[in-house]
Amino acid sequence: MRIIQPVSLVLLFLAIVSSEIACGNPLPTEHQTDQQLPSIVDHNDVLEDTSPATFAATSLKNLLESYDSTRGMPQELPAQPLSKTAAYNTSLLNFVTNIYNHKSYATELSQSGTHMIQFMDYSNELQLGPDAMYVSMRLFYNKMKSAEIVDDSVILQLLDASPQHLERYFVEYNHGQEKNDLNRIKKQIESMIFSKFTKNIDLFKREPDTFVTHLAHDLAQHYSHEIEAVKKASAKQEVIERLRTIIIRFYDTALGKTMWNPQQPDRVWSSFTTMAQGLQRLGEYNIIKHMDDLDDLLWTLTQRFNYFLDLTGASLPLTFYERVERDLAEKSVYFLEFREQDEGVTSKKETLMDALMQAKARAIAYEKQGIISAPVMFR
């Protein structure tokens, strides 16, 4: 039985805004928010002084303390709307303190991906950067570690929603623009020198030293701007890659805990194959960039399904095995037909067929002779 019902982040945000106004405490202005509420999502600066292991807890704690400190502000200060970042931070904090920290929330998360999708929706609505999604995704990733079993419907729900919500973060950076390479910089410098000589040829003839000094200053300034642009691009790409990594880790953890319902055998196999297709879609949308990462997730899915067969195979009807065997014989499950990334390893299809054969033998023995009973946990 679910203890916590999914709560809309927007409603959470409206609730906290309403409570502030009702108590006579004006909300901080956008300028005040930037100074008084350390941003959760602008975390690159924090990472420089904080170890990755303690960053999330520290930033959330700081936000909570800073938010409490705004109570009792002078009444003459006018109430103004929160900035986008502050609105997201406030909603995230309210969610963490009121829902996420509940001792039963891991169970709720294992049964519904609604909250995760709400965070994706909210972040897209506010057009926030990948760092905002990283923070929320990391929170859900760490909470998922506490779940014992994840319902397969949660994985299907998230895989269906992830591409459309996360695609914008992984559009190739500088797509359609010139890259910051030496050839482009060389051409810009040549153009700058030519322009300076053309427009200031008289100054060069009269005062060559002055001309060279000015030219050197302009070139140095241009180089400084290029270096700054490269640093910003690198920082942005670092955040994107960190988000990509946490998404992959989340799915790997969730897939490793996934369980199907043997009392609904007609949907078990289709759920498994749909999950595989969903993982491949993450690759199509550039959320998963390296084939090794996709292969790792497909291995996690396959091995978990093999475990499911080992655990519940005796309770599955023979019609289930006939359908799976037919699809495998017809090679209709495409990812099982792919060449393995590592030479010499037993393929996913072979490991699945082996688990399937053993589970089917137990199912036959149970169905025809009652030798093996169905697991107690699924009766």
C-alpha positions in Angstrom: 0.0 0.0 0.0 1.4 3.4 -1.0 2.0 5.8 1.9 2.6 8.9 -0.1 0.7 10.1 -3.1 2.4 12.0 -5.9 2.4 15.7 -5.2 2.7 18.4 -7.9 5.8 20.5 -7.6 3.9 23.5 -8.9 1.4 23.0 -6.1 4.2 22.8 -3.6 5.6 26.0 -4.8 2.3 27.8 -4.7 1.7 26.5 -1.2 5.0 27.8 0.2 4.4 31.2 -1.5 0.9 31.4 0.0 2.1 30.5 3.5 4.7 33.3 3.3 2.1 35.9 2.3 -0.3 34.7 4.9 2.3 35.0 7.7 3.1 38.6 6.6 6.6 37.6 5.4 7.3 39.1 2.0 9.1 37.0 -0.5 12.7 38.0 -1.4 13.1 39.9 -4.6 15.2 38.3 -7.4 18.2 40.4 -6.4 17.8 39.4 -2.7 17.3 35.8 -3.7 20.6 35.7 -5.5 22.3 37.0 -2.4 20.4 35.3 0.4 19.5 31.9 -1.2 22.6 30.1 -2.4 21.4 28.4 -5.6 21.2 24.7 -5.6 21.4 24.5 -9.4 24.4 26.9 -9.8 26.7 24.4 -8.2 29.9 24.6 -10.1 31.4 27.1 -7.7 30.4 25.0 -4.8 32.1 22.0 -6.2 35.4 23.8 -6.1 35.3 23.9 -2.3 33.2 20.9 -1.5 33.8 17.2 -2.1 31.3 15.5 -4.5 30.2 13.2 -1.7 29.0 16.0 0.5 27.9 18.6 -2.1 24.1 17.7 -2.4 23.5 17.5 1.4 25.5 20.7 2.0 23.7 22.8 -0.6 20.3 21.7 0.5 21.1 22.4 4.1 22.4 25.9 3.2 19.3 26.6 1.2 17.1 25.6 4.1 19.0 27.8 6.6 19.1 30.7 4.2 15.4 30.4 3.5 14.5 30.4 7.2 16.7 33.5 7.7 14.4 35.5 5.4 11.5 35.2 7.9 10.9 38.4 9.8 12.2 40.7 7.1 11.1 44.3 7.4 7.5 44.7 6.3 8.1 47.7 4.2 10.0 45.6 1.6 7.6 44.9 -1.3 6.8 41.3 -2.2 8.0 40.5 -5.7 7.9 37.3 -7.7 10.8 34.8 -7.2 13.3 34.4 -10.0 13.1 31.2 -12.1 16.0 29.6 -10.3 14.7 30.6 -6.9 11.3 29.2 -7.7 12.8 25.9 -8.7 15.1 25.9 -5.6 12.1 26.6 -3.4 10.0 23.8 -4.9 12.9 21.4 -4.7 13.6 22.2 -1.1 10.0 22.0 -0.1 9.8 18.6 -1.9 12.9 17.3 -0.1 11.9 18.4 3.4 8.2 17.3 3.2 8.3 14.3 0.9 11.7 13.0 -0.1 12.9 12.6 3.5 9.9 10.5 4.5 11.0 7.0 5.6 8.6 5.4 3.1 9.5 7.5 0.1 11.8 4.9 -1.4 8.8 2.6 -1.6 6.8 5.3 -3.3 9.6 5.9 -5.8 9.8 2.2 -6.6 6.1 2.3 -7.6 5.8 5.6 -9.4 8.0 7.8 -11.5 5.5 10.7 -11.3 7.7 13.0 -9.2 10.7 12.6 -11.5 8.6 13.5 -14.5 7.2 16.5 -12.7 10.8 17.8 -12.0 11.6 17.3 -15.7 8.4 19.2 -16.7 9.1 22.0 -14.2 12.7 22.4 -15.3 11.7 22.6 -19.0 8.9 25.1 -18.2 11.4 27.4 -16.5 14.0 26.7 -19.2 16.7 25.9 -16.6 20.1 24.5 -17.4 21.4 20.9 -17.1 22.7 21.6 -13.6 19.2 21.9 -12.3 18.2 18.5 -13.7 21.5 17.0 -12.4 20.7 18.0 -8.8 17.2 16.5 -8.9 18.3 13.4 -10.9 21.0 12.7 -8.3 18.6 13.0 -5.5 16.3 10.4 -7.1 19.3 8.2 -7.9 20.4 8.1 -4.3 16.9 7.4 -3.0 16.5 4.6 -5.5 19.4 2.8 -3.8 17.0 2.3 -0.8 14.4 0.5 -2.8 14.3 -3.2 -2.6 12.3 -3.9 -5.7 11.3 -1.6 -8.5 8.0 -2.2 -10.4 8.6 -2.6 -14.1 5.9 0.0 -14.8 8.1 2.7 -13.3 10.9 1.9 -15.7 8.5 1.9 -18.6 7.0 5.2 -17.4 10.4 6.9 -17.1 11.9 5.5 -20.4 8.8 6.8 -22.2 9.1 10.3 -20.8 12.9 10.8 -20.6 13.7 11.4 -24.3 11.3 14.3 -24.8 12.1 15.9 -21.5 15.9 15.4 -21.6 16.8 15.8 -25.2 17.4 19.6 -25.0 20.2 19.1 -22.6 22.2 16.9 -25.0 21.9 18.7 -28.3 25.4 18.8 -29.6 27.2 21.9 -28.2 28.1 24.5 -30.8 26.0 22.7 -33.4 26.1 24.6 -36.6 28.8 27.0 -35.4 32.5 27.0 -35.9 34.5 25.2 -33.3 37.1 27.0 -31.1 40.1 25.6 -32.9 43.5 27.0 -33.9 42.6 27.5 -37.6 39.6 29.7 -36.7 41.7 31.7 -34.2 44.5 32.0 -36.7 42.1 33.5 -39.3 40.7 35.9 -36.8 44.1 37.2 -35.9 45.1 37.5 -39.5 42.0 39.5 -40.2 42.5 41.7 -37.2 46.1 42.5 -38.2 45.1 43.3 -41.7 42.3 45.5 -40.6 44.6 47.4 -38.2 47.3 48.0 -40.8 44.7 49.1 -43.4 42.9 51.6 -41.1 46.0 52.9 -39.3 48.7 52.8 -41.9 49.5 56.5 -41.3 50.0 55.9 -37.6 52.3 52.9 -38.3 54.5 55.2 -40.5 54.6 58.0 -38.0 54.8 56.1 -34.7 55.5 52.4 -35.4 56.1 51.7 -31.6 52.7 53.1 -30.7 51.0 51.1 -33.4 52.7 47.9 -32.4 51.8 48.5 -28.7 48.1 49.0 -29.6 48.1 46.0 -31.9 49.6 43.8 -29.2 47.0 45.0 -26.7 44.2 44.2 -29.0 45.6 40.8 -29.8 46.1 40.0 -26.1 42.5 41.1 -25.4 41.2 38.9 -28.2 43.1 35.9 -26.9 41.8 36.5 -23.4 38.2 36.5 -24.7 38.9 33.3 -26.6 40.3 31.6 -23.5 37.3 32.7 -21.4 34.9 31.4 -24.1 36.7 28.0 -24.1 36.5 27.8 -20.3 32.8 28.5 -20.3 32.2 26.0 -23.1 34.2 23.4 -21.1 32.3 24.1 -17.9 29.0 23.7 -19.7 30.1 20.5 -21.3 31.3 19.2 -17.9 27.8 19.7 -16.4 26.2 18.0 -19.4 28.5 15.0 -19.1 27.8 14.8 -15.3 24.1 14.8 -16.0 24.6 12.1 -18.6 26.5 10.0 -16.2 23.9 10.3 -13.4 21.1 9.4 -15.7 23.0 6.2 -16.8 23.8 5.4 -13.2 20.1 5.9 -12.2 18.8 3.5 -14.9 21.5 1.0 -14.1 20.5 1.0 -10.4 16.8 0.9 -11.2 17.1 -1.9 -13.8 19.1 -3.9 -11.3 16.1 -3.9 -8.9 13.3 -4.3 -11.5 10.8 -7.0 -11.0 7.9 -8.2 -13.1 4.6 -9.6 -11.9 4.4 -13.3 -12.6 0.6 -13.2 -12.0 0.4 -11.1 -15.3 2.5 -13.3 -17.6 0.9 -11.8 -20.7 2.7 -8.5 -20.2 6.0 -9.7 -18.8 7.8 -10.4 -22.1 6.4 -7.3 -23.8 7.5 -5.2 -20.8 11.1 -6.6 -21.1 11.4 -5.9 -24.8 9.8 -2.4 -24.5 12.4 -1.6 -21.9 15.2 -2.6 -24.3 13.7 -0.3 -26.9 13.4 2.5 -24.4 17.1 2.2 -23.6 18.0 2.3 -27.3 15.9 5.5 -27.7 18.1 7.1 -25.1 20.9 6.5 -27.4 19.0 7.9 -30.4 18.4 11.1 -28.5 22.1 11.4 -27.5 21.3 10.9 -23.8 23.4 7.8 -23.9 26.4 8.7 -26.1 28.8 5.7 -25.9 27.8 2.2 -27.1 29.5 0.7 -24.1 27.1 2.5 -21.8 24.1 1.3 -23.7 25.5 -2.2 -23.7 26.0 -2.1 -20.0 22.4 -1.1 -19.4 21.1 -3.8 -21.8 23.2 -6.4 -19.9 21.8 -5.2 -16.6 18.3 -5.6 -18.0 19.0 -9.0 -19.4 20.6 -10.3 -16.2 17.8 -9.0 -14.1 15.2 -10.7 -16.4 17.3 -14.0 -16.1 17.0 -13.6 -12.3 13.3 -13.1 -12.6 13.0 -16.3 -14.6 15.1 -18.2 -12.0 13.0 -16.9 -9.2 9.5 -17.3 -10.7 9.9 -19.5 -13.7 7.9 -22.4 -12.2 4.9 -20.2 -11.8 4.8 -19.0 -15.4 2.5 -20.7 -17.8 3.9 -22.7 -20.8 2.2 -20.3 -23.2 4.7 -17.6 -21.9 7.7 -19.7 -22.8 6.2 -20.6 -26.2 5.8 -16.9 -27.1 9.4 -16.0 -26.0 10.9 -18.9 -27.8 8.9 -18.0 -31.0 10.2 -14.4 -30.8 13.8 -15.5 -30.3 13.6 -18.0 -33.2 12.2 -15.3 -35.4 14.9 -12.9 -34.3 12.3 -10.2 -33.6 14.1 -8.9 -30.4 16.7 -6.8 -32.2 19.1 -6.0 -29.4 19.6 -9.7 -28.7 20.9 -10.0 -32.3 23.5 -7.3 -31.9 27.2 -8.3 -31.9 28.5 -8.2 -28.4 30.9 -5.3 -27.5 33.4 -7.7 -26.0 34.9 -10.5 -28.0 34.5 -14.0 -26.8 31.8 -13.4 -24.2 28.6 -15.4 -24.1 25.9 -13.3 -25.8 22.9 -11.8 -24.1 20.7 -14.0 -26.2 22.6 -17.2 -25.2 22.4 -16.3 -21.5 18.7 -15.6 -21.8 18.0 -18.8 -23.7 19.8 -20.8 -21.0 17.8 -19.1 -18.2 14.7 -19.7 -20.2 15.4 -23.4 -20.7 15.9 -24.0 -17.0 12.9 -22.0 -16.0 10.7 -23.8 -18.5 11.8 -27.2 -17.2 10.7 -26.2 -13.7 7.4 -24.8 -15.1 6.8 -28.2 -16.9 7.6 -30.1 -13.8 5.3 -27.9 -11.7 2.4 -27.8 -14.1 2.3 -31.5 -15.0 3.6 -33.2 -11.8 3.5 -30.5 -9.1 7.2 -31.1 -8.2 8.2 -27.5 -7.7 5.9 -25.0 -6.0 5.6 -21.4 -6.9 7.6 -19.0 -4.7 5.8 -18.1 -1.6 6.4 -14.4 -2.1 4.3 -14.5 -5.3 1.4 -16.6 -4.2 
